[in-house]
Amino acid sequence: MEASKEIAEIEKRVQDHEKRISELEKLLQAKPNSINKKISIKEFLLTRNLKDDQRQTLAIGYFLEKYGGNTSFNTSDINKGFRDAKIKPPQNINDKVNKNIAKGYMMEAVEEKDNKKAWVLTSTGEKIIESNFSEG
């Protein structure tokens, strides 16, 4: 008698699991595009604590590397990032990049890009973006 109770309990649990799995599968099938949908640069920047042009420049560089497929970026790329996000670009992007370099967040890339000086984020720069500028 005791064994049949255990078997019944196991069967009930399996049925419950099957039901839950089936419900999850229905949810996934109902919204297939939302899983693979790309984030826009504007959406990304809105998730960051960007209180000035210097942070915006760093975040745009991060976005270009992580989501844009860029191995490096130049002033034209940063300028386009600002415009794509519908944010007025700073007058001197090089100055913002140099300030990020001074903080150790960016460094010059090995090769130029489109005959212009190019940069990449350092691991410190990546971490500061990923921590949303939590320097603690």
C-alpha positions in Angstrom: 0.0 0.0 0.0 2.8 2.4 0.9 4.6 1.9 -2.4 1.4 2.7 -4.4 1.0 6.0 -2.5 4.6 6.9 -3.4 4.1 6.0 -7.0 0.9 8.1 -7.1 2.7 11.0 -5.5 5.5 10.8 -8.1 3.0 10.6 -10.9 1.2 13.7 -9.6 4.4 15.6 -9.4 5.4 14.6 -12.9 2.0 15.7 -14.2 2.4 19.1 -12.4 5.9 19.5 -13.9 4.5 18.6 -17.4 1.8 21.2 -17.0 4.2 23.9 -15.9 6.6 23.1 -18.8 3.8 23.2 -21.3 2.7 26.7 -20.0 6.3 28.0 -20.3 6.5 26.6 -23.8 3.3 28.4 -24.8 4.7 31.7 -23.4 7.9 31.3 -25.4 6.0 30.6 -28.6 3.6 33.5 -28.1 6.5 36.0 -28.0 9.4 34.6 -30.1 10.6 37.9 -31.4 10.9 39.5 -28.0 13.6 37.1 -27.0 16.0 37.9 -29.9 15.1 41.5 -30.3 18.0 43.9 -30.4 18.3 46.8 -28.0 18.7 50.3 -29.5 21.5 52.6 -28.5 18.9 55.0 -27.0 17.4 52.1 -24.9 20.9 51.1 -23.7 21.9 54.6 -22.7 18.6 55.1 -20.8 19.7 52.1 -18.6 23.0 53.8 -17.5 23.7 56.6 -15.0 25.0 59.1 -17.6 25.3 62.5 -16.0 27.7 64.0 -18.5 29.2 63.9 -22.0 32.2 61.9 -20.8 30.1 59.1 -19.4 27.8 59.2 -22.5 30.9 58.9 -24.7 32.2 55.9 -22.8 28.7 54.2 -22.8 28.4 54.7 -26.6 31.9 53.1 -27.0 30.7 50.2 -24.9 27.5 49.8 -27.0 29.5 49.9 -30.2 31.8 47.1 -29.0 29.2 44.9 -27.3 26.1 45.4 -29.5 27.4 47.1 -32.7 30.0 44.5 -33.5 32.9 47.1 -33.6 36.3 45.9 -32.6 37.3 49.6 -32.2 35.6 53.0 -32.7 36.6 56.5 -33.9 35.1 60.0 -33.5 32.7 59.4 -36.5 31.4 56.3 -34.8 30.9 58.1 -31.4 29.3 61.1 -33.2 26.9 58.7 -35.0 26.1 57.0 -31.7 25.1 60.3 -30.2 22.9 61.1 -33.2 21.3 57.7 -33.3 20.4 58.1 -29.7 19.0 61.6 -30.5 21.5 63.2 -28.1 23.4 66.3 -29.1 27.0 65.3 -29.5 29.7 67.2 -27.5 31.6 69.8 -29.4 34.9 68.0 -28.8 34.5 64.2 -28.8 38.3 63.8 -28.7 38.4 65.7 -25.3 35.7 63.3 -23.9 37.7 60.3 -25.1 41.0 61.7 -23.7 39.3 62.2 -20.3 38.1 58.5 -20.4 41.7 57.5 -21.3 43.0 59.5 -18.3 40.7 57.5 -16.1 41.8 54.2 -17.6 38.5 53.5 -19.3 39.6 53.7 -22.9 42.9 53.2 -24.8 44.1 53.8 -28.3 43.5 50.9 -30.6 46.4 49.2 -32.3 45.2 50.2 -35.8 43.4 53.2 -37.2 39.8 52.9 -38.4 38.9 54.6 -41.6 42.2 56.5 -41.5 41.3 58.0 -38.1 42.6 57.4 -34.7 40.6 54.6 -33.0 40.0 53.5 -29.5 38.8 50.5 -27.5 37.5 50.1 -24.0 39.8 48.7 -21.3 38.5 46.0 -19.0 38.2 48.8 -16.4 36.0 50.7 -18.8 33.8 47.7 -19.4 33.4 47.0 -15.7 32.5 50.6 -14.9 29.8 50.6 -17.5 28.5 47.1 -16.4 28.4 48.3 -12.8 26.5 51.5 -13.9 29.3 53.7 -12.7 29.4 52.2 -9.2 33.0 52.8 -8.3 32.7 51.1 -4.9 
